[in-house]
Amino acid sequence: MHLYQKEFGDKFELGFNLTDYSFLTDRSWHNDVSPSFYFKKGNHFYVLWVERPNVDDRENDSDARYTIMLAENEGDENAPELTSTEVVFETEHAIDLKPFFDAKEH
């Protein structure tokens, strides 16, 4: 069982196969509103937040299903302590994540 399933229930639907994005590190925590995953691209860390599929089930119905935020690392490379700083990408559809992940720069 993945961390996000332990924190948000084993029935939580990401909308994508986590094994397709092996670079994502699960950092989900039950006190957050939704599961989150971090990744590093170039010199920057990012956090992917995954909301529930049904807008009515989200804490804030104006939040996109998938939000990627630039993150500041207050830790080190081996033990990152990330603080999300600004939204760089939002979408309702998991298929839109791949072009973002594949792009060289943001």
C-alpha positions as CSV (number, residue, x, y, z in Angstrom):
1,M,0.0,0.0,0.0
2,H,1.3,3.5,-0.9
3,L,1.6,6.3,1.6
4,Y,-1.2,8.3,0.0
5,Q,-3.5,5.3,0.4
6,K,-2.6,5.0,4.1
7,E,-3.2,8.7,4.6
8,F,-6.3,9.2,2.4
9,G,-7.8,5.7,2.1
10,D,-7.0,2.8,-0.1
11,K,-9.8,3.7,-2.4
12,F,-8.4,7.2,-3.3
13,E,-8.2,7.4,-7.1
14,L,-5.1,9.3,-8.5
15,G,-6.4,9.1,-12.0
16,F,-3.1,7.9,-13.3
17,N,-0.8,4.9,-12.7
18,L,1.8,5.9,-10.2
19,T,4.3,3.4,-11.7
20,D,4.2,5.5,-15.0
21,Y,5.8,8.4,-13.0
22,S,8.5,6.6,-11.0
23,F,10.2,9.9,-10.3
24,L,7.3,11.0,-8.0
25,T,8.0,10.7,-4.3
26,D,4.9,10.3,-2.2
27,R,4.9,12.8,0.6
28,S,1.2,12.6,1.5
29,W,0.2,13.5,5.0
30,H,-3.3,13.1,6.6
31,N,-3.4,16.7,7.8
32,D,-3.1,18.0,4.2
33,V,-6.3,18.4,2.1
34,S,-5.1,15.9,-0.5
35,P,-2.2,13.5,-1.5
36,S,1.0,15.1,-2.7
37,F,4.1,14.0,-4.4
38,Y,7.4,15.8,-5.0
39,F,9.9,15.6,-7.8
40,K,13.0,17.5,-8.9
41,K,13.5,18.8,-12.4
42,G,16.7,20.6,-13.2
43,N,17.6,22.7,-10.1
44,H,14.0,23.0,-8.9
45,F,11.7,21.0,-6.7
46,Y,8.0,20.8,-7.5
47,V,5.0,19.4,-5.6
48,L,2.1,17.7,-7.3
49,W,-1.2,17.9,-5.4
50,V,-3.9,15.5,-6.4
51,E,-7.5,16.4,-5.5
52,R,-10.5,14.1,-5.5
53,P,-12.1,13.4,-8.9
54,N,-15.5,14.8,-7.9
55,V,-15.4,18.6,-7.4
56,D,-18.1,18.3,-4.7
57,D,-15.8,16.1,-2.6
58,R,-12.9,18.7,-2.6
59,E,-12.3,21.0,0.3
60,N,-12.2,23.9,-2.1
61,D,-14.3,23.5,-5.2
62,S,-12.2,26.0,-7.1
63,D,-9.1,23.9,-6.8
64,A,-8.0,22.0,-9.9
65,R,-7.8,18.2,-9.7
66,Y,-4.0,18.4,-10.4
67,T,-1.9,21.3,-9.2
68,I,1.9,21.5,-9.6
69,M,3.6,24.1,-7.4
70,L,7.2,25.3,-7.4
71,A,8.7,24.4,-4.0
72,E,11.5,25.8,-1.9
73,N,13.8,23.2,-0.3
74,E,14.5,24.1,3.3
75,G,16.3,20.8,3.9
76,D,19.1,19.2,1.8
77,E,19.2,17.0,-1.3
78,N,19.0,13.8,0.7
79,A,16.2,14.9,3.0
80,P,14.2,17.6,1.3
81,E,11.9,19.7,3.4
82,L,9.6,21.4,0.8
83,T,7.4,24.4,1.1
84,S,5.1,25.0,-1.9
85,T,5.6,28.6,-3.1
86,E,3.6,29.2,-6.4
87,V,1.3,27.4,-8.8
88,V,3.0,26.7,-12.1
89,F,0.5,24.3,-13.6
90,E,-3.1,23.3,-13.1
91,T,-5.4,20.8,-14.9
92,E,-8.5,18.7,-14.4
93,H,-7.1,15.9,-16.6
94,A,-4.2,13.5,-15.7
95,I,-3.3,13.2,-19.4
96,D,-2.2,16.9,-19.3
97,L,0.5,16.1,-16.7
98,K,2.8,14.2,-19.1
99,P,3.6,17.2,-21.3
100,F,4.5,19.2,-18.2
101,F,6.7,16.4,-16.9
102,D,8.3,15.9,-20.3
103,A,9.1,19.7,-20.9
104,K,12.7,20.7,-20.3
105,E,12.0,24.0,-18.6
106,H,9.2,25.8,-16.8
